């Protein structure tokens, strides 16, 4: 029996200098991806605002009013139960009238102003913090136009969904490295174009195109690095790759603090992406993918370079590698549902991607909008994700993949349901329990990315991850509508929805097979035999079980190839 590619990796160093350098390089795009995924918070800052009135501006200058005096004299109160000023309406008065004076500009007392006629903002808005420029302040996306902010984020997630499917197919057909570099270049160009767009419509269009390629780039890099390392290091690089995203999320508020203009921030977070094009000379193509495409000579050339860099040597038995006689062809969407095991994996993973994104983004929207210091709040939101990664790394090899994955969903669901029914008098407790839910869903989010790659064969792995993760983007589209619309019915109703969705997601994970100790599968047959593999031996490989189940004569004439 000829050795497997994993045997070759073990001999040349499962996670040596070569793989560590490649891992460091692909982690940088992962950190940068956080800007596009959650950095919209800084692009769309919505400061306090009120109706602009040229006549009032003239009167303020004439009367030498302070800002507080101007608001008190000229703005209507939002409601009889509120002391805040209206953001979307103003008095329908002629401020140039001779009856208007600096001491008493309103014809009635403040208690009687509810009887004054009101009108919508007709001359735009005044924004309180004039030093911060966002798309909201520039394109005036407030009041009747506030829905356009949600549309912008929804279109970005739509771009993510389209892009992951397209780039997933491209990566499995044309290669991980080619797809990564192409997506990086196009996304960077789109990011530069977004910086100089003059109006809202063009901003939405080109930001959607930016989303099409950016997430595909992130997934291609993830699959590439997991295919470069040996079995025992897969979980480490898979989780740490996502930790790099969290680190980028923690660094972003510092960048946004020093660059308060949204156009300059967009430019500053886009230009560094062009440096990733140098990876053409710095990172390899995935040897696993090359072998799946019958490009054995190119794959072994990379393995030999890996051995040299790691200070290892490659045995003579690896020098002559026979071509794979199996014609795998190109992956198709039908392959994801054609066989029983892969069909089950696809449906369960699709639902979990959807649930993770919906609950994760929903909890961020609900708990992250706390007022106060936006930069500190955002930093904390990224920092709380680090313990999730630490917990996974500590337990994943002791108890396997499936149980932590399921626990994350069940914990988030239960926490949301409990938090929803805690009295407002102990709101601090509800907040703390909801943060436990955030920790749980972060665990699930990191595990679904990691385990997704282990449940598909090499020739369709990128397509499988991309199609399943497309449901993540649907969750991102739906999340704001659940948070803001259902909260109008009952403030805690979104938590109830998140709780039910999380519990179902965690329960479905228990139906997936355990992949601890198994090498990455290369064929559909290996996936379909995965249950028998685990029953045979927890340390068994796919190839060993398949060979033992075959006729002895076939074993001699049908070697397992690298």
ZAGU-783403 format. One record per residue (C-alpha): residue number from 1; residue in one letter; x, y, z. Coordinates in steps of 0.25 Angstrom, whole numbers, always signed. Example, Ala and Ser with C-alpha at 12.3 -4.5 7.8 and 13.67 -1.06 7.14 Angstrom:
// residues 2
   i aa     X     Y     Z
   1  A   +49   -18   +31
   2  S   +55    -4   +29
This chain:
// residues 562
   i aa     X     Y     Z
   1  X    +0    +0    +0
   2  X    +6   +13    -4
   3  X    +7   +24    +7
   4  X    -4   +35    +8
   5  X    -1   +50    +7
   6  X    -3   +51   +22
   7  X    +8   +41   +24
   8  X   +17   +50   +15
   9  X   +13   +62   +23
  10  X   +17   +55   +36
  11  X   +31   +52   +30
  12  X   +34   +66   +25
  13  X   +28   +73   +38
  14  X   +13   +74   +41
  15  X   +14   +89   +45
  16  X   +29   +93   +42
  17  X   +35  +106   +39
  18  X   +29  +105   +25
  19  X   +15  +104   +30
  20  X   +16  +114   +41
  21  X   +21  +125   +31
  22  X    +9  +122   +22
  23  X    +0  +122   +34
  24  X    +5  +135   +38
  25  X    +3  +141   +24
  26  X   -11  +136   +23
  27  X   -15  +141   +37
  28  X   -13  +156   +32
  29  X   -24  +155   +22
  30  X   -33  +149   +33
  31  X   -31  +161   +42
  32  X   -34  +171   +31
  33  X   -47  +163   +28
  34  X   -52  +168   +41
  35  X   -53  +182   +36
  36  X   -63  +179   +25
  37  X   -71  +169   +33
  38  X   -73  +178   +46
  39  X   -66  +191   +43
  40  X   -79  +197   +37
  41  X   -81  +201   +52
  42  X   -71  +212   +49
  43  X   -75  +215   +34
  44  X   -90  +217   +39
  45  X   -88  +225   +52
  46  X  -102  +232   +55
  47  X   -99  +244   +64
  48  X  -111  +252   +70
  49  X  -118  +260   +60
  50  X  -129  +270   +58
  51  X  -136  +277   +46
  52  X  -128  +288   +40
  53  X  -134  +302   +38
  54  X  -127  +313   +31
  55  X  -136  +323   +39
  56  X  -132  +317   +52
  57  X  -118  +317   +49
  58  X  -119  +332   +46
  59  X  -127  +335   +59
  60  X  -116  +327   +67
  61  X  -105  +336   +62
  62  X  -113  +349   +64
  63  X  -117  +345   +78
  64  X  -104  +339   +82
  65  X  -111  +326   +87
  66  X  -103  +314   +92
  67  X  -106  +300   +85
  68  X  -114  +296   +97
  69  X  -122  +309   +97
  70  X  -125  +308   +82
  71  X  -130  +294   +84
  72  X  -139  +298   +96
  73  X  -145  +310   +89
  74  X  -147  +304   +75
  75  X  -148  +289   +75
  76  X  -161  +281   +79
  77  X  -161  +270   +90
  78  X  -161  +256   +84
  79  X  -174  +252   +92
  80  X  -181  +255  +105
  81  X  -174  +244  +112
  82  X  -160  +248  +107
  83  X  -151  +260  +110
  84  X  -143  +258   +97
  85  X  -144  +267   +85
  86  X  -150  +262   +72
  87  X  -140  +257   +62
  88  X  -150  +256   +50
  89  X  -159  +268   +52
  90  X  -159  +283   +54
  91  X  -168  +294   +57
  92  X  -176  +299   +45
  93  X  -173  +314   +48
  94  X  -168  +326   +41
  95  X  -156  +329   +49
  96  X  -154  +343   +42
  97  X  -167  +348   +47
  98  X  -166  +361   +55
  99  X  -173  +354   +67
 100  X  -161  +345   +69
 101  X  -151  +351   +79
 102  X  -138  +345   +86
 103  X  -144  +344  +100
 104  X  -157  +337   +96
 105  X  -156  +332   +81
 106  X  -168  +323   +83
 107  X  -182  +329   +83
 108  X  -186  +319   +94
 109  X  -179  +313  +107
 110  X  -172  +300  +106
 111  X  -184  +293  +112
 112  X  -193  +298  +101
 113  X  -184  +295   +89
 114  X  -191  +281   +87
 115  X  -202  +290   +80
 116  X  -192  +296   +70
 117  X  -192  +291   +56
 118  X  -181  +282   +52
 119  X  -174  +278   +39
 120  X  -164  +268   +34
 121  X  -150  +272   +32
 122  X  -150  +280   +19
 123  X  -136  +286   +19
 124  X  -128  +274   +23
 125  X  -122  +271   +37
 126  X  -112  +277   +47
 127  X  -102  +266   +53
 128  X   -97  +268   +67
 129  X   -83  +263   +65
 130  X   -78  +271   +53
 131  X   -64  +265   +54
 132  X   -68  +251   +51
 133  X   -72  +248   +36
 134  X   -80  +235   +33
 135  X   -89  +231   +22
 136  X  -101  +235   +31
 137  X   -96  +249   +32
 138  X   -92  +251   +18
 139  X  -104  +244   +11
 140  X  -114  +248   +22
 141  X  -118  +234   +25
 142  X  -128  +237   +36
 143  X  -142  +238   +40
 144  X  -150  +233   +27
 145  X  -137  +229   +21
 146  X  -132  +221   +32
 147  X  -136  +208   +26
 148  X  -125  +211   +15
 149  X  -114  +208   +26
 150  X  -120  +194   +28
 151  X  -121  +192   +13
 152  X  -106  +195   +12
 153  X  -102  +184   +21
 154  X  -113  +174   +15
 155  X  -107  +176    +1
 156  X   -93  +174    +7
 157  X   -97  +161   +13
 158  X  -104  +158    -1
 159  X   -90  +160    -7
 160  X   -84  +150    +3
 161  X   -94  +140    +0
 162  X   -92  +141   -15
 163  X   -77  +142   -14
 164  X   -75  +130    -5
 165  X   -83  +121   -15
 166  X   -75  +126   -27
 167  X   -62  +126   -21
 168  X   -64  +113   -14
 169  X   -66  +107   -28
 170  X   -54  +114   -34
 171  X   -45  +110   -23
 172  X   -49   +95   -25
 173  X   -47   +96   -40
 174  X   -36  +106   -42
 175  X   -29  +105   -29
 176  X   -28  +111   -15
 177  X   -17  +120   -17
 178  X   -22  +126   -31
 179  X   -35  +129   -25
 180  X   -30  +135   -13
 181  X   -21  +145   -21
 182  X   -32  +148   -31
 183  X   -42  +151   -20
 184  X   -32  +159   -12
 185  X   -29  +168   -24
 186  X   -43  +170   -29
 187  X   -48  +173   -14
 188  X   -37  +183   -12
 189  X   -40  +190   -25
 190  X   -55  +191   -21
 191  X   -51  +196    -7
 192  X   -43  +208   -13
 193  X   -55  +211   -23
 194  X   -64  +212   -11
 195  X   -55  +222    -4
 196  X   -58  +232   -15
 197  X   -73  +230   -19
 198  X   -82  +242   -19
 199  X   -95  +237   -15
 200  X  -103  +226    -7
 201  X  -107  +217   -19
 202  X   -93  +216   -24
 203  X   -88  +213   -10
 204  X   -98  +201    -8
 205  X   -95  +195   -22
 206  X   -79  +195   -21
 207  X   -79  +191    -6
 208  X   -88  +179   -10
 209  X   -77  +176   -21
 210  X   -67  +177   -10
 211  X   -74  +167    -2
 212  X   -75  +157   -13
 213  X   -60  +155   -13
 214  X   -56  +158    +1
 215  X   -62  +147    +8
 216  X   -58  +137    -3
 217  X   -44  +141    -1
 218  X   -45  +139   +14
 219  X   -51  +125   +12
 220  X   -40  +121    +1
 221  X   -29  +125   +11
 222  X   -35  +117   +22
 223  X   -37  +104   +14
 224  X   -23  +106    +8
 225  X   -16  +106   +22
 226  X   -24   +95   +28
 227  X   -19   +86   +16
 228  X    -4   +90   +18
 229  X    -3   +84   +32
 230  X    -4   +70   +38
 231  X   -16   +64   +45
 232  X   -12   +68   +59
 233  X   -10   +83   +56
 234  X   -22   +85   +48
 235  X   -31   +89   +60
 236  X   -20   +99   +64
 237  X   -18  +106   +51
 238  X   -34  +106   +49
 239  X   -37  +113   +62
 240  X   -25  +122   +62
 241  X   -29  +127   +48
 242  X   -42  +132   +54
 243  X   -35  +138   +66
 244  X   -27  +146   +56
 245  X   -41  +152   +52
 246  X   -44  +155   +66
 247  X   -31  +162   +68
 248  X   -34  +170   +56
 249  X   -47  +174   +62
 250  X   -40  +179   +74
 251  X   -30  +187   +67
 252  X   -41  +194   +58
 253  X   -46  +203   +68
 254  X   -32  +209   +70
 255  X   -31  +212   +55
 256  X   -45  +218   +54
 257  X   -42  +227   +66
 258  X   -30  +233   +59
 259  X   -37  +233   +46
 260  X   -51  +239   +48
 261  X   -55  +242   +34
 262  X   -61  +230   +27
 263  X   -55  +232   +14
 264  X   -41  +232   +20
 265  X   -44  +220   +29
 266  X   -49  +212   +16
 267  X   -36  +216    +9
 268  X   -27  +213   +21
 269  X   -33  +199   +23
 270  X   -33  +196    +8
 271  X   -19  +199    +3
 272  X   -12  +189   +12
 273  X   -20  +178    +4
 274  X   -11  +181    -8
 275  X    +1  +175    -1
 276  X    -6  +162    +0
 277  X    -3  +161   -15
 278  X   +11  +158   -12
 279  X    +6  +144    -7
 280  X    +8  +140   -21
 281  X   +22  +137   -18
 282  X   +21  +135    -3
 283  X   +10  +124    -1
 284  X    +8  +110    -9
 285  X    -4  +104   -15
 286  X   -10   +94    -7
 287  X    -3   +80   -10
 288  X   -16   +73    -6
 289  X   -23   +80   -17
 290  X   -12   +78   -27
 291  X   -13   +63   -24
 292  X   -28   +63   -25
 293  X   -26   +69   -39
 294  X   -16   +58   -43
 295  X    -4   +69   -43
 296  X    +4   +60   -34
 297  X   +18   +65   -39
 298  X   +14   +79   -35
 299  X    +9   +74   -22
 300  X   +22   +67   -18
 301  X   +30   +78   -22
 302  X   +23   +86   -12
 303  X   +25   +75    -1
 304  X   +40   +74    -4
 305  X   +41   +90    -3
 306  X   +34   +88   +10
 307  X   +43   +77   +15
 308  X   +55   +86   +12
 309  X   +50   +98   +19
 310  X   +46   +90   +31
 311  X   +60   +83   +32
 312  X   +54   +70   +29
 313  X   +57   +60   +18
 314  X   +47   +52    +9
 315  X   +48   +37    +8
 316  X   +51   +31    -6
 317  X   +38   +24    -6
 318  X   +31   +38    -8
 319  X   +39   +41   -20
 320  X   +31   +33   -30
 321  X   +17   +35   -29
 322  X    +7   +29   -39
 323  X    -4   +37   -45
 324  X   -18   +36   -39
 325  X   -26   +27   -48
 326  X   -39   +32   -42
 327  X   -46   +43   -50
 328  X   -52   +52   -40
 329  X   -56   +63   -50
 330  X   -61   +76   -45
 331  X   -70   +77   -33
 332  X   -84   +81   -35
 333  X   -95   +86   -26
 334  X  -102   +72   -28
 335  X   -90   +65   -21
 336  X   -94   +72    -8
 337  X  -108   +65    -7
 338  X  -106   +53   -16
 339  X  -101   +43    -5
 340  X  -108   +40    +8
 341  X   -96   +44   +18
 342  X   -92   +57   +10
 343  X  -106   +61    +9
 344  X  -108   +60   +24
 345  X   -96   +68   +26
 346  X  -100   +79   +16
 347  X  -114   +81   +22
 348  X  -109   +81   +37
 349  X   -97   +90   +34
 350  X  -105  +100   +25
 351  X  -115  +102   +37
 352  X  -104  +104   +47
 353  X   -97  +114   +38
 354  X  -110  +122   +38
 355  X  -113  +120   +52
 356  X   -99  +125   +56
 357  X   -99  +137   +48
 358  X  -113  +141   +52
 359  X  -111  +139   +67
 360  X   -97  +145   +67
 361  X  -100  +158   +59
 362  X  -114  +159   +67
 363  X  -107  +159   +80
 364  X   -97  +169   +76
 365  X  -108  +178   +71
 366  X  -116  +177   +84
 367  X  -105  +177   +94
 368  X   -94  +185   +86
 369  X  -103  +197   +85
 370  X  -101  +202   +99
 371  X   -97  +216   +97
 372  X   -85  +222  +104
 373  X   -71  +220   +97
 374  X   -73  +213   +84
 375  X   -58  +210   +82
 376  X   -57  +203   +96
 377  X   -70  +196   +94
 378  X   -65  +190   +80
 379  X   -52  +186   +86
 380  X   -59  +178   +97
 381  X   -68  +172   +87
 382  X   -56  +166   +80
 383  X   -49  +163   +93
 384  X   -60  +154   +98
 385  X   -58  +145   +86
 386  X   -44  +141   +91
 387  X   -48  +132  +103
 388  X   -57  +124   +93
 389  X   -44  +120   +85
 390  X   -37  +117   +97
 391  X   -48  +107  +102
 392  X   -48  +101   +88
 393  X   -33   +98   +88
 394  X   -33   +93  +102
 395  X   -44   +82  +100
 396  X   -45   +79   +85
 397  X   -35   +68   +86
 398  X   -40   +62   +99
 399  X   -55   +61   +96
 400  X   -55   +63   +81
 401  X   -61   +73   +71
 402  X   -76   +70   +72
 403  X   -79   +72   +87
 404  X   -73   +86   +88
 405  X   -80   +90   +75
 406  X   -93   +85   +80
 407  X   -91   +91   +94
 408  X   -88  +105   +88
 409  X  -102  +105   +81
 410  X  -109   +99   +93
 411  X  -102  +109  +103
 412  X  -106  +121   +94
 413  X  -120  +116   +92
 414  X  -122  +114  +107
 415  X  -116  +127  +111
 416  X  -124  +135  +102
 417  X  -137  +129  +107
 418  X  -133  +131  +122
 419  X  -129  +145  +119
 420  X  -142  +148  +112
 421  X  -150  +145  +125
 422  X  -141  +152  +135
 423  X  -148  +164  +142
 424  X  -143  +178  +138
 425  X  -140  +181  +153
 426  X  -128  +171  +151
 427  X  -124  +176  +137
 428  X  -110  +174  +140
 429  X  -112  +159  +142
 430  X  -120  +158  +129
 431  X  -108  +165  +122
 432  X   -98  +156  +128
 433  X  -106  +143  +124
 434  X  -107  +149  +110
 435  X   -92  +151  +109
 436  X   -91  +136  +113
 437  X  -100  +133  +101
 438  X   -90  +142   +92
 439  X   -79  +133   +97
 440  X   -87  +121   +93
 441  X   -90  +125   +79
 442  X   -76  +129   +77
 443  X   -72  +115   +80
 444  X   -82  +110   +70
 445  X   -77  +120   +60
 446  X   -63  +116   +61
 447  X   -66  +101   +61
 448  X   -75  +101   +49
 449  X   -64  +107   +41
 450  X   -54   +97   +46
 451  X   -63   +84   +45
 452  X   -69   +88   +32
 453  X   -56   +86   +25
 454  X   -54   +72   +31
 455  X   -67   +67   +26
 456  X   -65   +68   +11
 457  X   -55   +61    +2
 458  X   -43   +69    -4
 459  X   -48   +71   -18
 460  X   -61   +78   -13
 461  X   -57   +83    +1
 462  X   -56   +98    -3
 463  X   -70   +97   -10
 464  X   -76   +90    +2
 465  X   -71  +100   +11
 466  X   -75  +112    +2
 467  X   -89  +107    -1
 468  X   -92  +104   +14
 469  X   -86  +117   +19
 470  X   -95  +124    +9
 471  X  -106  +122   +19
 472  X   -98  +130   +29
 473  X  -100  +142   +20
 474  X  -115  +140   +20
 475  X  -115  +140   +35
 476  X  -107  +153   +34
 477  X  -118  +159   +25
 478  X  -129  +154   +34
 479  X  -123  +158   +47
 480  X  -126  +173   +47
 481  X  -141  +171   +44
 482  X  -143  +161   +55
 483  X  -136  +171   +65
 484  X  -143  +183   +62
 485  X  -156  +179   +57
 486  X  -159  +168   +67
 487  X  -154  +178   +78
 488  X  -166  +187   +75
 489  X  -176  +176   +79
 490  X  -168  +172   +92
 491  X  -154  +176   +95
 492  X  -149  +162   +99
 493  X  -156  +155   +87
 494  X  -143  +155   +79
 495  X  -136  +147   +90
 496  X  -147  +137   +90
 497  X  -145  +135   +75
 498  X  -130  +134   +77
 499  X  -132  +124   +88
 500  X  -141  +114   +80
 501  X  -132  +115   +68
 502  X  -119  +113   +76
 503  X  -125  +101   +83
 504  X  -129   +94   +70
 505  X  -116   +97   +64
 506  X  -109   +90   +76
 507  X  -118   +78   +75
 508  X  -115   +76   +61
 509  X  -100   +76   +62
 510  X  -102   +63   +71
 511  X  -106   +56   +58
 512  X   -93   +59   +51
 513  X   -81   +49   +52
 514  X   -69   +51   +61
 515  X   -57   +54   +53
 516  X   -46   +54   +64
 517  X   -34   +46   +60
 518  X   -38   +45   +45
 519  X   -30   +49   +34
 520  X   -36   +59   +24
 521  X   -44   +51   +14
 522  X   -41   +51    -1
 523  X   -53   +44    -7
 524  X   -68   +42    -6
 525  X   -66   +28    -2
 526  X   -58   +32   +10
 527  X   -69   +41   +15
 528  X   -80   +30   +13
 529  X   -72   +21   +22
 530  X   -69   +30   +33
 531  X   -78   +24   +43
 532  X   -72   +10   +41
 533  X   -58   +17   +42
 534  X   -61   +22   +56
 535  X   -67    +8   +60
 536  X   -55    +1   +55
 537  X   -44    +9   +62
 538  X   -44   +24   +68
 539  X   -30   +25   +61
 540  X   -34   +18   +48
 541  X   -32   +25   +35
 542  X   -42   +25   +24
 543  X   -32   +17   +15
 544  X   -30    +6   +25
 545  X   -45    +3   +27
 546  X   -48    +4   +12
 547  X   -36    -6    +9
 548  X   -41   -15   +20
 549  X   -55   -15   +14
 550  X   -50   -18    +0
 551  X   -46   -32    -6
 552  X   -31   -35    -3
 553  X   -28   -36   -18
 554  X   -33   -23   -20
 555  X   -24   -18    -9
 556  X   -12   -22   -16
 557  X   -16   -16   -30
 558  X   -22    -4   -25
 559  X   -12    +4   -16
 560  X   -16   +16    -8
 561  X    -8   +27   -14
 562  X    -2   +40    -9
